[in-house]
Amino acid sequence: MNIRLIVNPNSGPVENPELVAELADALHTQGIQAEICTTTPEEDGEGLAAAAAQAGADLVIVAGGDGTIEAVSRGLVHTKTVLGIIPLGTRNNIAASLNIPTNVTHAIQTLLSGKQAQFDMGKANDHYFMEVVGVGLEASLFPCGEEVKEGIKKNYLTALKSFLSGVKTFLQFRPHRLVLRFDGRQMYRLRTLQVNVCNSPRYGVEFALTPEAKMNDGKLDVIYIDNPSKLDHLRHFFGAMQGEQFPHERLKTYQASKIEIRSYPALEVHADGECLGTTPVTVEVIPGAIWICVPTPELLAKFAKEGSSLNLTQQAESPERTVSL
């Protein structure tokens, strides 16, 4: 079997110079031989994954955080190559959304004994994403959040400056007028701080804005608060970090396959933390865009008994294959 392992050597909150060797040993111990590639600042994994699929790889294993997993997934869209995930990030939202354990041994067992199933991806204009599109305040704050995350690792003064810059952006941001059109028919006019379009139930700092979202139902979940105060917004997002839905009479949720978003004036847009420019933006679901190796119910029960870190979600039934390595 043709297997590639794509590793982000800088994944996780703590640097580990032996990471690649340790992963190779862990795979070898369980009988998996893989050609190893590492990401770089110039190559986030998308090109490596696309090249592997073109070369006929049956399985591409990605070892890294959400950003690396997203990049590799973009390289495998509409191919027969299966994505395997060894989550090594700080948050591991994608793994949680797919029930993939963060325990490395259990993640490798999933590659060996799990199932290969098709999952949806989203597409914002021409950019594929796995988790979320944000329009408005969140997109304006994302660069500050990334700088804070990097600053904590390298320079606390830089992290503090970025945090204060984010606070200033939050205080100065005002609700804007937007128009949403769902599936070319229903149109909604609103005034809000931001709109999120989710493919997965979790993203960012473990936000669970749409905990019922499924990555294989052929739909995207849209959520916003109509004309919120800043306090409403904070309560909503702090609640989402705790996995709780904010009970607000103007909290709106919808499902659609295609969402067109316009705003006055133009607002910033991000997809999985990557800046896409400004509105207007068209977001649509691409059903069954990628094959991913995920645990079977039997494996989940086994991992739970062994104390693996899991955040179980229910996915709809989707086409699947058994794993054979």
Secondary structure, 3 states (H helix, E strand, C coil): CCEEEEECCCCCCCCCCCHHHHHHHHHHHCCCCCEEEECCCCCCCHHHHHHHHHCCCCEEEEEECHHHHHHHHHHHCCCCCEEEEEECCCCCHHHHHCCCCCCHHHHHHHHHHCEEEEEEEEEECCEEECCEEEEEHHHHHHHHHHHHHHHHHHCHHHHHHHHHHHHHHHHHCCCEEEEEEECCCEEEEEEECEEEEECCCCECCCECCCCCCCCCCCCEEEEEECCCCHHHHHHHHHHHHCCCCCCCCCEEEEEECEEEEEEECCCEEEECCEEEEECCEEEEEEEEEEEEEECCHHHHHHHHHCCCCCCCCCCCCCCEEECCC
